[in-house]
Amino acid sequence: MATEAESKFRNSAAGGAGGKGVWGTPGEVYDLEEVDVRDPNYEEDQENCVYETVVLPLDEGVFQKTVTPIVQEYFEHGDTNEVLELLNNLNLGEMKCTVPVLAVSLALEGKASHRELTSRLLSDLCGKVLTTNDVEKSFDMLLKDLPELALDTPGAPQIDMLLKEYQVSGDVAEAEHCLQELEVPHFHHELVYKAILMVLESTGETTFKMILKLLKSLWESSVITVDQMNRGFERVYKEIPDIHLDVPQAYTVMEQFVEQCHQMGIIVKELRDLCPSRGRKRFVSEGDGGRFK
């Protein structure tokens, strides 16, 4: 004797709607039927069963495609609760500790405001989506990837372009405006560093005077802070032995440029005195006990 389910299957197949071995037409939905206690296959536990939807954990590829737009949209609306809700609906699995890594990486590619938003997001996710251990693992991963992240930060090529355009136009106001538009105040030392390299590699006085004018303007307008200015000069000081191999006049030009910057108030005496000089070790300011540098 055929069961009710078997009869349904045969009737559906006979009707040709779904073809042989198919329950019915694609997308057909059957009504939920009550359990028949007289069915020989009936088991009492059936009525107490609870069915749950199983969501598989995200693999790396799906994680990138799913979470990247969530973070990018967050940069637009700034609502951490919305991100929390969306992430809670995902089975992040082992990729959970990668959320901060992805967020920080995307923030570094964007504006300064994105980095501030990321800081707030990670704070709000901790304890709700992320455990302390997840955060620790993510920052270990970030530290490991730091050299690549630094190279991928778009501020560097944009600063190169800014300096090249300034070299052609000589428009200080435009250069200052473009630098502020980049929203990378933590990266201004790169402009100082690259600008000084342009001076060392140039011939004649044109670039020398143009960069003096630019740095003086950026310093007086407080667009570049003393910390960022110092870091830019100190990077050149550290690398000048290698620069000298390709630019024989590097030491001489550097000393002249540093002296002019000091006279124009761009740098302080202590930073001027740290400037390396070829062929001899140099005493720095009198206040540091006569140590060699």
C-alpha positions, 0 to 999 in steps of 0.5 A: 500500500502506497504512503501518502508521500509516495502517492504525491510523488507519483501524481506529480511525476505523472503530471509531467510538471517536474519530470521524472524523479522530481517533486514538482515544478521548480520553486513550487512550495508545499504547505506544511502538513500535520504529522499523521500519528497513524503513519507507520513511520511516525515517531513521537520525537518528530513533534518536538524537533527544532530545525535551525538554519546552518550558516557555513563559516566564511572562507577567505575569498567570501570574507573579502567580498562580503565584509569589504563593502560593509566596512566601506559603507560604514565609512559613509554612514558611521553607524557602528551598530549597523556594522555590528548587526551585519557581522553578527548575521555572518558566521565569521569562523576563523576569519573573525580576527581578520576583521580589524586587519581588513578595516585598518587596511581599508582605512589606510587607503582612505582619508584621515577621517576613515582612520578615526572611524576605524578606531571607533568601530574596533572599540565598539566591536570588542566584546560584542563581535570580537574577543580580546584574543581576536584583537590581539591576533589581528594586531599581530597580523598587522604588525607582520604586514606593516612593511607592505601596508606602508608601501601600499599607502597611496599618500606616497605617490600622491605626494610625489605628484604634488611635488612634481606639479609644484616644481612646474607651476611654483604655486605654493598655495596650490601645493599647500591646498593639495597637501591638506586635501590628502588628509595625511598629517601623519605622513607629512614627513614624506613630503619633507623627505622627498622635497629635500631629495629633489634639492640634493638631486637637482642642478642649479639653484631653482629647485633649491629656492623653490623647496625653501619657499615651500617648506617655509610656507608649510611651516608658517601656516602650521600645515606641517608640524615640528615633529613631521618636519624633524622626521623628514630631515632626520630620514635624509640625515640617516640615508645620506651616506647611501644618497652620496653614492649616487649624488656626489654633491649630496653632503655639500648641498645638504649642509647649505640647504640645512643652514638656509632652513635654519636661517629662515626659521624652518628648523631649530639649531639642534636639528641643524647641528645634527646634519651629517658632514662628510669625512668627519664626525660632528659634534652636536649642540653643546648641551649634550655633553660633547657626544659624537654623532 
